[in-house]
Amino acid sequence: MRRVVLILIVLISVPALAQEAKKWTLKECVDIALENNLRIKRSFYNVESFRANLLQSKGSFLPTLNAGGGFTKNYGRALNPVTNQFVNRNSDAINSSLNASLTLFNGLRLQNTFRQSQRDVLAANHDLQKAKNDVVLNVVTLYTNVIFNQELFENAKYQLNSSQQQLDRIKKQVEAGALSISNQLNQEAQVATNELNMINQENALLLSVLQLKQAMQVPATENMQIEIPDLQLEDLVLEQNAEAVYKIALESMPEIKSAVLKMESANLALKANRGSYLPRLSLTGLASSNYSSVSNAARYQPDGTFSVGTSPIGVTAGNQQVYAYQANLVQIAPEYGQADQLKDNVFKSVSLQLSIPILNGLATRANVQRAIISKEIAEISITETQNTLRQSIETAFNDAQAASRSYASALKQVKAQEEAYRMNKQRFEVGALSVIEYQVSENDLFRAKSDLTRSKYNFIFKKKILDFYQGKPIEF
């Protein structure tokens, strides 16, 4: 029989051990959240988009180079591109070209656009860091809530166990006739109340764990337990006041840097648009060649000798025919093919192009006005971001001060309630205190411990937030 019981115990305990959840540290939770967060991924691709714009603005300083070519099949009367004469026969034609252009001056638009793209990339990187910071703060908040609810749940379990043990003692006293049945009923009601309180605390714990999972982008079915760090309050003193923390945050927070860079970018965009009022000077070069099948015949050149022509070129006053000397030709090639024609017919040109804007439908003026408005909005965004940061720091500092005072008060309250509960318990065990009075003392102690736990984690978290605004990493 004992062997059967032992086997059953093993069979029951093995699945429980196999299903034991991994304990997640704060760093692991933050790393998973940073890896899975979609806002961070969107910010990352936003950075890559601005990097592509920067690459394009760099390339604008380089000359453009384009090659082209074409083949034409002519039927009937057509223009010979080699001799520029019309021929009445079917023919083939090939043309090729290579052109290049380099902007020498365009009102410094290229330079200002390049500097604007540099600011945009830096601002996007700071926006990415801001997105990461928001995720870290959110995970730390939810992680702290889990720890807080875990301790409240443990306190509720302890209170339920204590009240259950007290109920067992009261039952024995009722059976012995030392207490009335009403004492037992009152204690049973207290046990039920404590059980309900424990269930509520467990529900709060499960909800906080679910919220943490959602922030990490992991399935709700993931079995998860949080590693409870050993959090100790070294002191209740805040090293920096709100104004000092704000000044430090102005130099370190990425949202401030991003807002300043975006204002600089808007200013450079304004300069670039104003450059459209100035003339544009560019250097262009062209090389082209062509081929025609009409010219594809045997090729001749003079051999250095001359002979009298066979056809008269005129008559004299004595009515005598006049003949001219003509160079004797020798064949040098049986045809004038594509390669030779394209080589011999090369045309090259270099030119300077000057464009002076006079009237373009007020497009430049409208672009400049929009750029001015964007700059004004960017300056407003800087002030708005600074105000938001200041308000967040002032709120966190005020909350930290309040939590510090609450913790000190709660600590005194717990010590007093523990001593009162210890004395009331002794009096109750000897029958000098009623069940109702004992239950009130027990409940007061539980509330005091809950308040102490709440103020403890609230102060730790608020102090960590102030450290974060000073550029310090959040670590437990």
Secondary structure, DSSP 4 states (H G I P E B T S, - for coil): -HHHHHHHHHHHHHHHHHTPPEEEPHHHHHHHHHHH-HHHHHHHHHHHHHHHHHHHHHHTTSPEEEEEEEEEEE-SEEEETTTTEEEES-EEEEEEEEEEEEEEESTTHHHHHHHHHHHHHHHHHHHHHHHHHHHHHHHHHHHHHHHHHHHHHHHHHHHHHHHHHHHHHHHHHHHTTSS-HHHHHHHHHHHHHHHHHHHHHHHHHHHHHHHHHHHHT--TTS-EEE---------S--SS-HHHHHHHHHHH-HHHHHHHHHHHHHHHHHHHHHGGGS-EEEEEEEEEEEEEGGG-S-EEEEEEEEEE-SS--EE-TTS-EE--EEEEEEEEES---HHHHHHHT-EEEEEEEEE----STTHHHHHHHHHHHHHHHHHHHHHHHHHHHHHHHHHHHHHHHHHHHHHHHHHHHHHHHHHHHHHHHHHHHTTSS-HHHHHHHHHHHHHHHHHHHHHHHHHHHHHHHHHHHTT-----
